[in-house]
Amino acid sequence: MSVAMTGAKLVLQLSTSFMPATLHNCLNALKGRGAFANHRSASAVHIADSLELNENATSRFLNAATSVGLLTRNSNGIYTLTPKPILYDGTTSKAMFWLVRSGANKILCDVTKSPSQIKAELLKLPEADEMIAIALSHKILSETEGGLALSTQIKDYLDPDSELYMGLWIQNYDRIASRIFSRDPLLAALQSGKTQWQLAFGAEVRGPFDFVNSRPELFRDLMEGMHQANVLEGELFAQKLDLSKVETVLDVGGASGAWSLALAKAAPHIKSIQIYELESAVPLYQEMFLRYSKGLGYPIAYVPGDFFKHTEPASLYGLPVNQKFDMITLGWILHDWNDTEALSILKKVRAHIHDDGKLTLAEAILPEDRLGPTTLLDITMLLQTGGKERTRVEFEKLLADAGFKLELVIDVERRRQLLIASPFRSLP
């Protein structure tokens, strides 16, 4: 594994440490309500029934708590409290968020100043003493030459002038994810089984796209952060993917074009890439794309649409019914939706792909035991989208029901894998 990838994983670990802390706090709240009251062990069904919680949401929460070491689970689906669990307090996230929110990362990356000058400027910032101490203890910062410096592993990811910069992505966790992935919204989700945007941001916000009009600056930062997080991964996928026979591409939900740009750079012979996006968001995405593409004239254009608008026959609204592509790709789209909605999207996509074409899905695949880092993403989907993460077997079934066969999975040791499927010659 390269140093850059190790650094990216470290940034991910640090900036998401609030998630295990939230699971810990939520588990303690459930224990206070009587979960595991008479025994140290219980099933998801028992806990859900006894506390009047949603069974599906409870099972997903317990798996997430198991994944971070707060519980164990046996082959019969019985969860047991860990005798001496790891104590999570979320301070690493707190320090990482502070670095970006306060502008401390910019000070630390100023090459015109000495380490001692940098330290003096940092100490003028609010909360500096506490945050510097936390950052030093977790090796986010190091003491050097009488001053302070960022860890070499993560410096490029916090330097605004670096192509690997992930500051806005971290800021999204600070301003958005940490507000939803907190104890009270999680407890509410366990009871209702529903998303928690309204509890975290107010009645007018039902999902992230409501920020397009109500909080455009926040939506812009959200999309910029997503672009930052996806660029390197997209480039790695494109290097591994056989694009030799691909001339036309449809990038469904391609947002700012991180994946489309990676494809265009990796395969200059591609004649056309169309990014299919919501009409209300297209102007912002186009502005971002022009900036990230640096005006180099890639064959990429936006097509406004809505994959839930009804069409007859079933096809993607906004595209000619008979328009077909060599490759259609969906990057972290299906995990936003339940199985019924995801199947509807895939069936409409099937109408636009050549019989010898390919479908690619960039998704985080759950292990078959549903435990591991991806389980945290699964509980995040419960809170934010109403969707879920899926195992390989679940993807195979979903694809088959829509007329596709899973052929290959590419793993580049990042957050997601790339699933490659081919269409059946005739629809099922």
C-alpha positions as CSV (number, residue, x, y, z in Angstrom):
1,M,0.0,0.0,0.0
2,S,1.3,3.4,-0.9
3,V,2.1,6.1,1.6
4,A,-0.6,8.4,0.1
5,M,-3.3,5.7,0.7
6,T,-2.1,5.1,4.2
7,G,-2.4,8.9,4.9
8,A,-5.9,8.9,3.4
9,K,-7.0,6.1,5.7
10,L,-5.5,7.9,8.6
11,V,-7.5,11.0,7.8
12,L,-10.6,8.9,7.5
13,Q,-9.9,7.3,10.9
14,L,-9.3,10.5,12.6
15,S,-12.1,12.6,11.2
16,T,-14.7,9.9,11.8
17,S,-13.8,9.0,15.3
18,F,-17.0,10.6,16.5
19,M,-19.0,7.7,15.1
20,P,-17.7,5.0,17.5
21,A,-18.2,7.6,20.3
22,T,-21.8,8.1,19.3
23,L,-22.4,4.3,19.1
24,H,-21.0,4.1,22.6
25,N,-23.2,6.8,24.0
26,C,-26.3,5.4,22.3
27,L,-25.6,1.9,23.6
28,N,-25.3,3.3,27.1
29,A,-28.6,5.1,26.6
30,L,-30.3,1.8,25.6
31,K,-28.7,0.0,28.6
32,G,-30.2,2.7,30.8
33,R,-33.6,2.0,29.3
34,G,-33.3,-1.7,30.1
35,A,-31.5,-3.3,27.2
36,F,-29.4,-6.2,28.4
37,A,-31.1,-5.7,31.8
38,N,-31.3,-9.2,33.1
39,H,-28.6,-10.8,31.1
40,R,-25.5,-9.5,29.3
41,S,-26.8,-11.0,26.1
42,A,-29.8,-10.4,23.9
43,S,-31.0,-10.6,20.3
44,A,-31.9,-7.7,18.1
45,V,-35.5,-8.8,18.1
46,H,-35.7,-8.9,21.9
47,I,-34.2,-5.5,22.3
48,A,-36.4,-4.0,19.6
49,D,-39.6,-5.5,21.1
50,S,-38.8,-4.7,24.7
51,L,-37.9,-1.0,23.9
52,E,-40.4,-0.6,21.1
53,L,-37.7,0.1,18.5
54,N,-37.6,-0.6,14.8
55,E,-36.2,-4.1,14.4
56,N,-34.2,-3.5,11.2
57,A,-32.6,-0.3,12.5
58,T,-31.8,-2.0,15.8
59,S,-30.1,-4.9,14.1
60,R,-28.0,-2.5,12.0
61,F,-27.1,-0.5,15.1
62,L,-26.0,-3.6,17.0
63,N,-23.9,-4.7,14.1
64,A,-22.2,-1.3,14.0
65,A,-21.6,-1.4,17.8
66,T,-20.1,-4.9,17.3
67,S,-17.8,-3.7,14.6
68,V,-16.2,-1.1,16.9
69,G,-15.8,-3.6,19.7
70,L,-18.7,-2.6,22.0
71,L,-20.5,-5.9,21.6
72,T,-19.8,-9.4,20.3
73,R,-22.2,-11.5,18.2
74,N,-22.5,-15.2,18.0
75,S,-23.7,-17.4,15.1
76,N,-27.2,-17.4,16.5
77,G,-27.4,-13.6,16.3
78,I,-27.1,-13.1,20.1
79,Y,-25.3,-9.9,21.1
80,T,-23.2,-9.8,24.3
81,L,-21.8,-6.7,26.0
82,T,-18.0,-6.6,25.8
83,P,-16.6,-6.8,29.4
84,K,-14.0,-4.2,28.9
85,P,-14.9,-2.2,25.7
86,I,-12.7,0.4,24.1
87,L,-13.6,3.8,25.5
88,Y,-14.4,6.2,22.6
89,D,-14.6,9.9,23.3
90,G,-14.4,11.4,19.8
91,T,-11.5,13.8,20.7
92,T,-9.6,13.0,17.5
93,S,-12.5,14.2,15.4
94,K,-12.7,17.3,17.6
95,A,-9.1,18.2,16.9
96,M,-9.3,17.4,13.2
97,F,-12.4,19.5,12.8
98,W,-10.8,22.3,14.7
99,L,-7.7,22.3,12.4
100,V,-9.9,22.9,9.4
101,R,-12.6,25.1,11.0
102,S,-10.2,27.5,12.6
103,G,-7.8,27.7,9.6
104,A,-5.0,26.2,11.7
105,N,-4.2,23.8,8.8
106,K,-3.5,26.8,6.5
107,I,-1.2,28.2,9.1
108,L,0.6,24.9,9.5
109,C,1.1,24.7,5.7
110,D,2.5,28.2,5.3
111,V,6.0,27.5,3.9
112,T,7.1,31.2,4.5
113,K,7.0,30.8,8.3
114,S,9.3,28.9,10.7
115,P,7.8,26.2,13.0
116,S,8.2,28.6,16.0
117,Q,6.3,31.4,14.1
118,I,3.6,28.8,13.2
119,K,3.2,27.8,16.8
120,A,2.9,31.4,17.9
121,E,0.1,32.0,15.4
122,L,-1.7,28.8,16.3
123,L,-1.7,29.8,20.0
124,K,-3.7,32.9,19.2
125,L,-6.6,30.8,17.9
126,P,-9.6,30.0,20.1
127,E,-9.4,26.6,21.9
128,A,-5.7,26.4,20.8
129,D,-4.2,25.0,24.0
130,E,-6.8,22.1,24.3
131,M,-6.8,21.3,20.6
132,I,-3.0,21.3,20.1
133,A,-2.7,19.0,23.1
134,I,-5.2,16.5,21.6
135,A,-3.6,16.8,18.2
136,L,-0.1,16.1,19.7
137,S,-1.4,13.1,21.7
138,H,-2.9,11.5,18.6
139,K,0.2,12.4,16.4
140,I,-1.8,14.7,14.1
141,L,0.8,17.3,15.1
142,S,4.4,16.9,16.0
143,E,6.8,19.2,17.9
144,T,9.8,20.2,15.8
145,E,12.5,22.9,16.0
146,G,10.8,24.7,18.8
147,G,7.5,24.8,17.0
148,L,4.7,22.7,15.6
149,A,4.1,20.8,12.3
150,L,1.5,18.5,10.8
151,S,2.3,14.8,10.7
152,T,4.0,14.0,7.4
153,Q,1.4,11.2,6.8
154,I,-1.5,13.6,6.6
155,K,0.1,17.0,5.6
156,D,-0.9,16.7,1.9
157,Y,-4.5,16.0,2.9
158,L,-4.7,19.2,5.0
159,D,-2.7,21.5,2.7
160,P,-5.1,23.6,0.6
161,D,-2.5,23.9,-2.2
162,S,-2.2,20.1,-2.5
163,E,-4.1,18.1,-5.1
164,L,-4.9,15.6,-2.4
165,Y,-6.5,18.2,-0.1
166,M,-9.5,16.9,1.8
167,G,-10.2,19.8,4.1
168,L,-13.8,20.4,2.8
169,W,-14.5,16.7,3.1
170,I,-13.4,16.9,6.8
171,Q,-15.5,20.0,7.2
172,N,-18.6,18.1,5.9
173,Y,-18.2,15.7,8.7
174,D,-17.9,18.6,11.1
175,R,-20.9,20.6,9.9
176,I,-23.2,17.9,8.6
177,A,-22.4,14.3,9.4
178,S,-21.5,14.8,13.1
179,R,-24.8,16.6,13.7
180,I,-26.8,13.7,12.2
181,F,-24.6,10.9,13.5
182,S,-25.0,11.9,17.2
183,R,-26.8,10.3,20.1
184,D,-30.3,11.8,19.9
185,P,-30.8,11.4,16.1
186,L,-29.5,7.9,16.3
187,L,-31.9,7.0,19.1
188,A,-34.7,8.6,17.1
189,A,-33.7,6.5,14.0
190,L,-33.7,3.3,16.1
191,Q,-37.3,4.1,17.1
192,S,-38.7,5.2,13.7
193,G,-36.4,3.5,11.3
194,K,-36.3,6.8,9.3
195,T,-33.7,9.4,8.3
196,Q,-32.9,12.2,10.8
197,W,-32.2,15.4,8.7
198,Q,-35.2,17.2,10.1
199,L,-34.2,16.6,13.7
200,A,-30.6,17.7,13.0
201,F,-31.3,20.7,10.7
202,G,-35.0,21.7,11.0
203,A,-38.3,20.7,9.4
204,E,-37.5,22.3,6.0
205,V,-34.5,19.9,5.5
206,R,-35.5,16.4,4.4
207,G,-32.3,15.5,2.7
208,P,-29.0,17.0,1.4
209,F,-30.5,18.3,-1.8
210,D,-32.8,20.6,0.2
211,F,-29.6,22.6,0.9
212,V,-29.5,23.6,-2.8
213,N,-31.9,26.4,-2.2
214,S,-32.0,26.8,1.6
215,R,-28.2,26.7,2.3
216,P,-26.5,26.9,-1.1
217,E,-23.1,27.6,0.5
218,L,-23.3,24.5,2.6
219,F,-24.4,22.4,-0.4
220,R,-21.5,23.7,-2.4
221,D,-19.1,22.7,0.3
222,L,-20.7,19.3,0.6
223,M,-20.2,18.7,-3.1
224,E,-16.7,20.1,-3.1
225,G,-15.8,17.8,-0.3
226,M,-17.3,14.8,-2.1
227,H,-15.2,15.7,-5.1
228,Q,-12.0,15.9,-3.0
229,A,-12.7,12.5,-1.4
230,N,-13.4,10.8,-4.8
231,V,-10.7,12.0,-7.1
232,L,-7.9,9.6,-6.2
233,E,-10.2,6.7,-5.9
234,G,-11.6,7.4,-9.3
235,E,-8.2,7.6,-10.9
236,L,-7.2,4.2,-9.3
237,F,-10.4,2.6,-10.6
238,A,-9.9,4.0,-14.1
239,Q,-6.4,2.5,-14.2
240,K,-7.8,-1.0,-13.4
241,L,-10.8,-0.9,-15.6
242,D,-10.8,-2.2,-19.2
243,L,-12.0,0.8,-21.3
244,S,-10.6,-0.4,-24.6
245,K,-14.1,-0.8,-26.2
246,V,-15.8,2.1,-24.5
247,E,-16.7,5.1,-26.6
248,T,-19.8,6.4,-24.9
249,V,-20.5,6.7,-21.1
250,L,-23.4,7.7,-19.0
251,D,-22.4,8.8,-15.5
252,V,-25.6,8.6,-13.4
253,G,-25.5,10.9,-10.4
254,G,-22.0,12.0,-11.4
255,A,-22.2,15.3,-9.6
256,S,-19.0,17.5,-10.1
257,G,-17.5,14.9,-12.6
258,A,-14.7,13.4,-10.5
259,W,-15.3,9.9,-12.0
260,S,-16.1,11.3,-15.5
261,L,-12.8,13.2,-15.5
262,A,-10.9,10.1,-14.3
263,L,-12.4,8.1,-17.2
264,A,-11.7,10.8,-19.8
265,K,-8.0,11.1,-18.7
266,A,-7.5,7.3,-18.6
267,A,-9.1,6.7,-22.0
268,P,-8.7,9.7,-24.4
269,H,-10.5,7.6,-27.1
270,I,-13.8,8.0,-25.4
271,K,-16.0,10.2,-27.6
272,S,-18.8,11.2,-25.2
273,I,-19.4,11.2,-21.4
274,Q,-22.8,12.4,-20.2
275,I,-23.3,13.2,-16.6
276,Y,-26.9,12.7,-15.6
277,E,-28.0,14.9,-12.7
278,L,-30.9,16.7,-11.1
279,E,-31.7,19.9,-13.0
280,S,-31.7,22.0,-9.9
281,A,-28.1,21.0,-9.1
282,V,-26.6,21.1,-12.7
283,P,-25.5,24.8,-12.7
284,L,-23.4,24.3,-9.6
285,Y,-21.9,21.0,-10.9
286,Q,-21.1,22.6,-14.2
287,E,-19.3,25.5,-12.5
288,M,-17.3,23.0,-10.4
289,F,-16.6,20.8,-13.4
290,L,-15.2,23.7,-15.4
291,R,-12.9,24.6,-12.6
292,Y,-11.7,21.0,-11.9
293,S,-11.3,20.2,-15.7
294,K,-9.2,23.4,-16.0
295,G,-10.8,24.1,-19.4
296,L,-9.1,21.3,-21.2
297,G,-12.1,20.4,-23.3
298,Y,-12.9,16.9,-22.3
299,P,-15.9,15.3,-24.1
300,I,-18.1,15.7,-21.0
301,A,-21.6,17.3,-20.9
302,Y,-24.4,17.4,-18.4
303,V,-27.9,16.0,-18.9
304,P,-30.6,17.2,-16.5
305,G,-32.9,14.4,-15.4
306,D,-34.6,12.6,-12.5
307,F,-34.4,8.8,-12.3
308,F,-37.6,8.6,-10.2
309,K,-39.7,10.5,-12.7
310,H,-42.2,8.1,-14.4
311,T,-41.5,7.2,-18.1
312,E,-43.1,4.7,-20.3
313,P,-41.5,2.4,-21.2
314,A,-39.2,2.3,-18.1
315,S,-36.2,4.5,-19.0
316,L,-34.3,7.5,-17.6
317,Y,-36.3,10.7,-17.7
318,G,-34.5,13.3,-19.7
319,L,-32.9,10.9,-22.1
320,P,-34.3,9.7,-25.5
321,V,-35.8,6.2,-24.9
322,N,-33.6,4.7,-27.6
323,Q,-30.3,6.2,-26.5
324,K,-27.8,3.6,-25.5
325,F,-24.3,3.7,-24.1
326,D,-21.2,1.4,-24.0
327,M,-20.9,1.9,-20.3
328,I,-23.2,3.3,-17.6
329,T,-21.8,4.0,-14.2
330,L,-23.3,4.8,-10.8
331,G,-21.0,6.0,-8.0
332,W,-22.4,5.6,-4.5
333,I,-26.0,5.9,-5.8
334,L,-27.6,2.6,-4.9
335,H,-26.6,2.8,-1.3
336,D,-28.8,5.9,-0.9
337,W,-32.0,3.9,-1.6
338,N,-33.9,0.8,-0.4
339,D,-34.1,-2.3,-2.5
340,T,-37.3,-1.3,-4.3
341,E,-35.9,2.1,-5.3
342,A,-32.5,0.7,-6.2
343,L,-34.1,-1.9,-8.4
344,S,-36.2,0.8,-10.2
345,I,-33.1,2.8,-10.9
346,L,-31.2,-0.3,-12.3
347,K,-34.2,-1.3,-14.5
348,K,-34.3,2.2,-16.1
349,V,-30.5,2.1,-16.5
350,R,-30.8,-1.3,-18.3
351,A,-32.9,0.4,-21.0
352,H,-29.9,2.6,-22.0
353,I,-27.1,0.1,-22.2
354,H,-25.9,-1.8,-25.3
355,D,-26.3,-5.6,-25.0
356,D,-22.5,-5.9,-25.0
357,G,-22.0,-2.9,-22.7
358,K,-21.0,-2.8,-19.1
359,L,-22.4,-1.4,-15.9
360,T,-20.1,-0.2,-13.1
361,L,-21.1,0.5,-9.5
362,A,-18.8,2.2,-7.1
363,E,-20.0,0.9,-3.7
364,A,-18.7,-0.2,-0.3
365,I,-19.4,-3.9,-0.1
366,L,-20.5,-5.2,3.3
367,P,-18.8,-8.4,4.4
368,E,-21.3,-11.4,4.4
369,D,-21.3,-11.3,8.2
370,R,-22.3,-7.6,8.0
371,L,-19.4,-6.6,10.3
372,G,-16.5,-4.2,9.7
373,P,-15.8,-0.6,8.8
374,T,-18.6,-0.6,6.1
375,T,-21.1,-1.3,8.9
376,L,-20.5,2.3,10.0
377,L,-21.5,3.5,6.6
378,D,-24.6,1.3,6.8
379,I,-25.8,3.0,9.9
380,T,-24.9,6.3,8.3
381,M,-27.3,5.5,5.4
382,L,-30.0,4.7,7.9
383,L,-29.6,8.2,9.4
384,Q,-29.1,10.2,6.2
385,T,-30.7,8.6,3.2
386,G,-33.0,5.7,4.2
387,G,-30.7,3.4,2.1
388,K,-28.2,0.8,3.1
389,E,-24.9,-0.9,2.3
390,R,-25.1,-4.3,0.7
391,T,-23.2,-7.6,0.6
392,R,-21.8,-9.0,-2.6
393,V,-24.6,-11.6,-2.6
394,E,-27.2,-8.8,-2.2
395,F,-25.7,-6.9,-5.1
396,E,-25.7,-10.0,-7.3
397,K,-29.5,-10.5,-6.6
398,L,-30.3,-6.9,-7.1
399,L,-28.4,-6.8,-10.4
400,A,-29.9,-10.1,-11.6
401,D,-33.5,-8.8,-10.9
402,A,-32.7,-5.8,-13.1
403,G,-31.2,-7.8,-16.0
404,F,-27.5,-7.8,-15.1
405,K,-24.8,-10.3,-14.1
406,L,-22.0,-9.4,-11.8
407,E,-18.8,-10.2,-13.6
408,L,-15.9,-8.7,-11.5
409,V,-15.1,-6.7,-8.4
410,I,-12.1,-4.3,-8.5
411,D,-10.6,-3.4,-5.1
412,V,-8.1,-0.6,-4.8
413,E,-8.0,-0.6,-1.0
414,R,-10.0,2.6,-0.7
415,R,-13.4,3.2,0.8
416,R,-15.3,1.6,-2.1
417,Q,-15.0,-1.3,-4.6
418,L,-15.9,-1.2,-8.3
419,L,-18.5,-3.8,-9.3
420,I,-18.6,-4.5,-13.0
421,A,-21.7,-6.1,-14.5
422,S,-22.9,-7.1,-18.0
423,P,-26.5,-7.1,-19.2
424,F,-28.3,-10.3,-19.9
425,R,-29.1,-10.6,-23.6
426,S,-32.8,-10.6,-22.8
427,L,-34.5,-9.0,-19.8
428,P,-35.7,-11.4,-17.1
